[in-house]
Amino acid sequence: MKKVLIIGTGLAGLSTALRLTTDGYEVEMVEKYHRPGGRLNLLEKDGFKFDMAPTFFSMSYEFKELAKYCNIDIPFEFVELDPLYAVHFEGDKRSYLIYKDLKKLANEFKDLEVGLEEKLTRFLKAAGEIFHDTEYIVIKQNFDSLLGYLLQLTRVPLKHAPKMFYSMWKEMEKNFDSFEVKVIFSLVGFFLGSTPFDTPAVYSMLNYTELVHDGYHNVKGGMYKIVEGVVAELQQRKVKMHFNVEIDRYEELNGKLSAFVDKTGKRWEADVFVVNADAASFRGQVLNRQKFSEAKLDAKKWTLAPLTIYLGLDTKVNNMYHHNYFLRRNFEEYAHKIFKNSIKLDKPYYYVNIQSMHNPDYAPEGKESVFILCPVPDLRFKENWDDAEAIADAIVRDMGERTGFDFMGHTETRIVYNPIQWEGMFNLYRGSGLGLAHDLNQVGGFRPSNKDEKLANLYYTGASTVPGTGLPMTVISSRLVTERILNDHGALS
């Protein structure tokens, strides 16, 4: 048997391990954090549980493809969201529920947007065409060269080309009239860790995946059940996992990687190596590649950093949906200024998930588990986070004022993680929450390759390589890197 060493136990690393063991490889994994999952992790305190970062996902069929590839049943249970989420605008006495049913959705906005159902039908038809016309040409493809990628793009129907060169916000302005509708359907730009003013219009295809193609899902028992289910299967396959291990340097011989060395000096040897850490920063920080020096990494576009708040409440929350976005009226100003820390964070935009509404065992009986995510500038633009607790206070107070529920007064336990802590826990470059952004010069063949350019037996998987960020994308990433490995080294079973 050939042995594969996987650095990192995020979803992409776990999925890659599952595929490679199916193909007959022996797999061993090392992880910096104290348990598997990467950002798809679980936090526990005072009897409360919290999904640490991702709280829902789309494209559930990618998990089904993974299970089918590996000859197993899906080791967790999907819970479809409908409505998908609620949106709260500052100053409004009501919130808006985002339904998959277009008639219901149009009815939510009947006083704001005339003819919304017809407009959405037209908009989603065009978005769906982009998705299906690029799915197998761009999203689910390996690229051996930049030229090969550009040649692949010529297969995409020419009618989609203009949307590569103007923003998602501009696309919203072409299709809708009301401020609220334009903001809500451009939120998918934030899901990519960017803003709709910086995200190309082609990513409007994500509106199609959320409203038509598959929707959004949670997992029965909590998102960490994904990790627990995959890990249980890997344990049956004798995959060894080692935690609190941080890779520091490497050894090579005759153009191949012979070992990684951790910070204690221990050598980790294998025939094939897969890195489920950031594919750009790992090349710079561990492999010391000049192309990925600190200065060049800092010049790239990275996704926003996370400020996360976890609240354990001593009572139940009333009159709120479980997935919520809290927005304001200065949308364009905020989106343009948040990246470079040129706007005050006393009134930020944020997302709230009442987690125990989905999963009652996340909180003691009669109590509530609440997760809050506030996208903030990364450490290039805001180095000092001594004000993290004050920002968290402002968010919790604001949420209480806008919902009529005293979150501050009912808080029994609280944890706040700032970008410095996120960087430290998971080696997130400058604290960036989702890795490299999805500008046109950072997608497809422009993204760091999943096959190393110098070391013949080194590969990458995860958010900062192809195809990109998001849970289903990392599952696709595991398939693409497995294809690379099988092409180079063959299937062993």
C-alpha positions in Angstrom: 0.0 0.0 0.0 1.1 3.6 -0.6 0.8 5.9 2.3 -0.8 9.4 2.2 -0.2 12.0 4.9 -2.9 14.7 5.0 -2.1 17.9 6.8 -5.3 19.3 8.3 -8.6 17.6 9.2 -11.0 20.2 7.7 -13.9 18.9 5.6 -11.7 18.8 2.5 -9.1 16.8 4.2 -11.6 14.3 5.8 -13.3 13.9 2.4 -10.0 13.3 0.7 -9.1 10.7 3.3 -12.4 8.9 2.7 -11.9 8.8 -1.0 -8.3 7.7 -0.9 -9.0 4.9 1.5 -11.7 3.8 -0.8 -9.1 3.7 -3.6 -6.8 1.5 -1.5 -4.4 4.0 0.1 -3.2 4.0 3.7 -4.0 7.4 5.2 -2.6 9.2 8.2 -3.7 12.7 9.3 -2.2 15.5 11.4 -4.0 18.5 12.8 -3.0 21.7 14.6 -6.3 22.0 16.5 -7.2 19.6 19.4 -9.9 17.8 17.4 -11.0 17.3 13.7 -13.1 19.5 11.6 -11.2 22.7 11.0 -13.7 25.6 11.0 -16.5 23.0 10.8 -16.1 22.5 14.6 -18.0 22.3 17.9 -17.7 24.6 20.9 -19.0 23.5 24.3 -19.3 25.5 27.5 -21.5 25.3 30.6 -23.8 22.8 29.1 -24.3 24.7 25.9 -23.1 23.6 22.4 -22.3 25.9 19.5 -21.5 25.2 15.8 -18.2 27.1 15.6 -18.5 28.5 12.1 -20.6 27.0 9.3 -24.3 26.7 10.2 -25.8 25.7 6.8 -24.8 24.7 3.3 -26.2 24.3 -0.2 -25.5 21.7 -2.9 -26.3 18.8 -0.6 -25.9 16.4 -3.6 -22.1 16.8 -3.3 -22.3 15.0 0.0 -24.4 12.3 -1.7 -21.7 12.0 -4.4 -19.0 11.6 -1.8 -21.0 8.8 0.0 -21.6 7.1 -3.3 -17.9 7.3 -4.3 -16.9 5.8 -1.0 -19.6 3.0 -1.0 -21.2 4.2 2.2 -24.5 5.6 3.4 -24.4 9.3 4.2 -23.4 9.3 7.9 -25.6 12.2 8.9 -29.2 13.5 8.2 -30.0 16.6 6.2 -32.5 19.1 7.5 -33.8 21.4 4.7 -34.4 25.1 5.5 -37.6 26.7 4.3 -37.8 29.6 4.9 -34.1 29.9 4.2 -33.5 32.9 6.5 -34.9 36.1 7.9 -33.6 39.6 7.1 -33.9 42.5 9.6 -33.3 46.0 8.3 -32.6 48.8 10.7 -35.6 51.0 11.3 -38.1 48.4 10.0 -40.7 47.0 12.5 -40.9 43.7 10.6 -38.4 41.2 9.2 -38.5 39.5 5.8 -38.6 35.8 5.4 -36.9 34.4 2.4 -38.9 31.5 1.0 -38.0 29.1 -1.8 -41.6 29.3 -3.0 -41.5 32.4 -5.3 -45.2 33.3 -4.7 -44.6 33.4 -0.9 -41.4 35.3 -1.4 -43.0 37.8 -3.7 -45.8 38.3 -1.1 -43.2 39.2 1.5 -42.2 42.2 -0.7 -45.5 43.1 -2.2 -45.4 46.6 -0.8 -41.8 47.2 -2.0 -41.3 45.4 -5.4 -44.1 45.3 -8.0 -44.0 42.1 -10.1 -41.3 40.4 -8.0 -42.4 36.9 -8.9 -42.0 37.5 -12.6 -38.7 39.4 -12.1 -37.3 36.6 -9.9 -38.4 33.9 -12.4 -36.5 35.7 -15.2 -33.4 36.5 -13.0 -33.2 32.9 -11.6 -33.5 31.4 -15.1 -30.5 33.4 -16.2 -28.6 32.5 -13.0 -29.4 28.8 -13.5 -28.1 28.9 -17.1 -24.8 30.3 -15.8 -24.6 27.6 -13.2 -25.2 24.7 -15.5 -23.1 26.2 -18.3 -20.1 26.4 -16.1 -20.5 23.6 -13.6 -18.5 21.0 -15.4 -16.4 23.4 -17.5 -15.0 25.5 -14.6 -16.3 24.4 -11.2 -15.6 20.7 -11.4 -12.3 20.8 -13.4 -8.6 20.5 -12.7 -6.4 22.8 -14.7 -2.9 22.0 -15.7 -2.0 25.5 -16.9 -3.3 29.0 -17.1 -3.6 28.5 -20.9 -5.6 25.3 -20.4 -8.0 27.2 -18.1 -8.4 30.1 -20.6 -9.1 27.5 -23.3 -11.8 25.9 -21.1 -13.5 29.3 -20.7 -14.0 29.5 -24.4 -16.4 26.6 -24.0 -18.7 28.7 -21.8 -21.4 30.4 -23.9 -20.4 33.9 -24.9 -23.6 35.4 -23.6 -22.3 35.0 -20.0 -19.0 36.8 -20.7 -20.3 40.3 -19.8 -21.2 39.2 -16.3 -17.5 38.5 -15.6 -16.7 42.1 -15.9 -19.3 43.9 -13.8 -20.4 43.4 -10.2 -23.1 41.4 -8.6 -24.7 44.7 -7.3 -24.9 46.0 -10.9 -26.7 42.8 -11.7 -29.2 43.4 -8.9 -29.8 46.9 -10.2 -30.5 45.5 -13.7 -33.2 43.2 -12.3 -34.8 44.8 -9.2 -36.0 48.2 -8.1 -36.3 48.2 -4.3 -33.3 48.7 -2.0 -34.3 45.8 0.2 -34.7 43.2 -2.6 -31.4 44.2 -4.2 -29.6 43.9 -0.8 -31.1 40.6 0.1 -30.3 38.9 -3.2 -26.8 40.3 -3.1 -26.1 38.7 0.3 -24.5 35.7 -1.5 -21.5 38.0 -2.1 -21.0 38.1 1.6 -21.4 34.3 1.8 -18.2 34.2 -0.4 -16.5 36.4 2.2 -16.6 39.4 0.0 -19.2 42.1 -0.9 -21.6 42.3 -3.9 -19.6 45.4 -5.1 -16.4 43.3 -5.4 -18.0 40.0 -6.5 -18.5 39.4 -10.3 -22.1 39.2 -11.5 -21.5 35.6 -12.6 -21.8 34.6 -8.9 -25.5 35.4 -9.1 -25.7 31.7 -9.9 -25.6 31.2 -6.2 -29.0 32.7 -6.0 -30.1 29.8 -8.2 -28.6 27.2 -6.0 -30.2 28.7 -2.9 -33.7 29.3 -4.3 -34.1 26.6 -7.0 -31.4 24.1 -7.4 -31.0 22.7 -3.9 -31.7 25.3 -1.2 -30.0 25.4 2.2 -29.6 22.6 4.7 -28.6 22.1 8.3 -27.9 18.7 9.9 -29.9 16.9 12.5 -28.0 17.0 15.8 -25.8 19.9 14.6 -23.3 20.6 11.9 -20.5 18.8 13.7 -22.4 15.5 13.0 -20.9 15.8 9.5 -17.4 15.5 11.0 -18.3 12.9 13.6 -19.9 10.7 10.9 -17.0 10.9 8.5 -14.4 10.4 11.3 -16.3 7.3 12.5 -16.0 5.8 9.0 -12.3 6.7 8.8 -11.7 5.0 12.1 -13.3 1.8 10.7 -10.8 2.2 7.9 -7.9 2.4 10.4 -7.0 6.0 9.6 -4.8 7.5 12.3 -5.3 11.1 13.4 -2.8 13.1 15.4 -3.8 16.4 17.1 -2.0 19.4 18.4 0.6 18.9 15.6 1.8 22.0 13.7 3.9 21.5 10.6 6.9 23.8 10.6 9.2 22.8 7.6 9.7 20.1 5.0 12.4 17.8 3.6 12.8 16.9 -0.1 14.8 14.4 -2.1 15.1 14.3 -5.9 12.2 16.6 -6.6 9.9 14.9 -4.2 8.7 15.6 -0.7 10.2 13.1 1.7 8.8 14.4 5.0 7.1 17.2 6.8 8.6 18.2 10.2 6.5 19.5 13.0 7.5 22.2 15.6 8.7 19.5 18.0 11.1 18.2 15.4 9.1 15.0 14.6 9.3 13.8 11.0 6.1 12.7 9.2 6.9 10.5 6.2 4.7 9.2 3.4 4.6 8.4 -0.3 2.1 11.1 -1.1 1.2 14.3 0.8 -2.0 16.3 0.8 -2.2 19.7 2.5 -5.6 20.8 3.8 -4.4 24.2 4.9 -4.5 27.4 3.0 -2.9 26.5 -0.4 -1.4 30.0 -0.8 -0.1 30.8 2.7 1.2 27.2 3.2 3.4 27.6 0.1 4.8 30.8 1.5 5.1 30.1 5.2 6.2 26.5 5.2 7.6 25.9 1.7 9.2 29.4 1.6 8.2 30.0 -2.0 9.1 33.5 -3.1 5.9 33.7 -5.3 4.0 33.4 -2.0 6.1 35.7 0.2 4.4 37.7 2.9 4.4 40.8 0.7 2.8 38.9 -2.2 0.3 37.2 0.0 -0.7 40.5 1.5 -1.2 42.0 -2.0 -3.8 39.3 -2.8 -7.5 39.7 -2.1 -8.6 37.8 1.0 -12.1 37.2 2.4 -13.3 39.1 5.5 -12.3 37.9 8.9 -14.7 36.5 11.5 -15.6 38.0 14.8 -17.8 35.3 16.4 -19.9 35.5 19.5 -21.4 32.5 21.3 -24.2 33.1 23.8 -25.8 30.7 26.2 -29.2 32.2 27.3 -31.1 31.3 30.5 -34.4 31.3 28.6 -36.0 30.8 25.2 -36.0 33.4 22.4 -39.5 34.3 21.1 -40.5 35.8 17.7 -37.3 35.1 15.8 -36.4 32.7 13.0 -33.4 30.5 13.6 -31.3 32.0 10.7 -31.2 35.9 10.7 -29.3 38.7 9.0 -29.2 42.1 10.6 -28.6 44.9 8.1 -28.6 48.7 7.9 -29.4 51.3 5.4 -25.8 52.4 4.6 -25.2 49.2 2.6 -23.0 50.6 -0.1 -20.9 52.7 2.2 -20.5 49.9 4.6 -19.6 47.3 1.9 -16.9 49.6 0.4 -15.3 50.5 3.8 -15.5 47.4 5.9 -12.6 45.6 4.2 -10.0 48.2 5.0 -11.3 49.1 8.4 -12.4 52.6 7.3 -15.8 52.5 9.0 -16.5 52.3 12.7 -17.6 48.9 14.0 -20.0 50.2 16.6 -23.0 49.4 14.2 -21.8 46.5 12.1 -23.8 44.0 9.9 -24.1 40.6 11.4 -25.7 37.1 11.1 -27.5 35.3 14.0 -28.3 31.6 14.3 -30.5 30.5 17.2 -28.9 27.1 17.2 -31.0 25.3 19.7 -34.2 26.0 17.6 -32.8 23.4 15.1 -31.1 21.2 17.7 -32.7 21.3 21.2 -29.8 19.4 22.8 -27.5 22.3 22.1 -28.8 24.0 25.2 -30.1 22.8 28.6 -33.9 22.5 28.9 -35.6 25.9 28.8 -32.4 27.7 27.6 -31.0 28.8 24.2 -27.8 28.5 22.3 -27.0 31.5 20.0 -24.2 32.0 17.4 -23.4 35.4 16.0 -21.0 36.1 13.1 -19.8 39.6 12.3 -17.6 39.8 9.2 -14.8 42.3 10.0 -11.4 43.5 8.5 -8.6 41.0 8.5 -5.3 41.6 10.4 -3.7 43.5 7.5 -6.1 46.4 8.2 -6.9 45.9 11.9 -4.1 44.4 14.0 -5.5 45.3 17.4 -8.6 43.6 18.7 -8.6 44.8 22.3 -12.0 46.2 21.5 -13.5 42.8 20.5 -15.6 42.5 23.7 -16.9 46.1 23.3 -17.9 45.4 19.7 -19.6 42.2 20.9 -21.5 44.2 23.5 -22.7 46.7 20.9 -23.9 43.8 18.7 -25.8 42.1 21.5 -27.4 45.3 22.6 -28.4 46.2 19.0 -29.9 42.8 18.5 -32.0 43.3 21.6 -33.2 46.7 20.6 -34.2 45.5 17.2 -36.0 42.3 18.3 -37.4 43.4 21.6 -35.7 40.6 23.4 -33.1 41.3 26.2 -30.2 39.2 25.0 -27.8 41.0 27.2 -29.9 40.5 30.4 -30.5 36.8 29.7 -26.9 35.9 28.8 -25.7 33.1 31.1 -22.4 32.4 29.4 -20.5 34.0 26.5 -17.5 33.4 24.4 -16.0 35.9 21.8 -13.4 34.9 19.2 -11.6 37.7 17.3 -9.6 37.3 14.1 -6.3 36.9 16.1 -7.7 33.9 17.8 -9.1 32.5 14.6 -5.7 32.9 13.0 -4.1 31.1 15.9 -6.5 28.2 16.1 -6.6 27.3 12.4 -3.7 29.1 10.7 -6.0 31.4 8.8 -3.9 33.8 6.9 -4.3 37.3 8.6 -7.4 35.8 10.2 -9.2 35.7 6.8 -12.4 33.6 7.4 -12.7 31.8 4.0 -9.3 32.1 2.4 -8.6 33.7 -0.9 -11.5 35.8 -2.4 -13.1 35.0 -5.7 -12.0 37.8 -7.9 -11.6 36.8 -11.6 -7.8 36.7 -11.2 -8.2 34.4 -8.2 -10.6 31.7 -9.6 -10.1 28.6 -11.7 -6.7 28.5 -13.3 -5.7 31.7 -11.5 -6.3 30.1 -8.1 -3.3 28.3 -6.4 -3.2 24.8 -8.0 -4.1 21.7 -6.1 -0.9 20.1 -7.5 2.4 21.5 -6.3 4.5 23.2 -9.0 7.8 21.8 -7.7 7.3 18.7 -5.5 5.9 15.9 -7.6 4.1 14.1 -4.7 2.5 17.1 -3.0 -1.1 18.2 -3.4 -3.6 20.6 -1.9 -7.3 20.6 -1.0 -9.6 23.1 0.6 -11.0 26.6 0.2 -8.0 28.4 -1.3 -7.4 26.0 -4.1 -9.9 24.9 -6.8 -12.8 25.3 -7.0 -13.2 27.7 -4.0 -14.8 28.3 -0.6 -17.8 26.8 1.0 -18.6 23.3 2.4 -19.8 21.7 -0.9 -16.9 23.3 -2.7 -14.4 21.7 -0.4 -16.1 18.3 -1.0 -15.7 19.0 -4.8 -12.1 19.9 -4.0 -11.5 16.5 -2.4 -12.7 14.9 -5.6 -10.4 17.0 -7.8 -7.3 16.3 -5.7 -8.2 12.6 -5.6 -8.4 12.6 -9.4 -4.9 14.2 -9.5 -3.5 11.6 -7.2 -5.0 8.6 -9.0 -3.8 10.0 -12.4 -0.3 10.3 -11.0 -0.1 7.2 -8.7 -3.0 5.0 -9.7 -5.8 3.4 -7.7 -4.6 0.6 -5.4 -7.9 -1.3 -5.1 
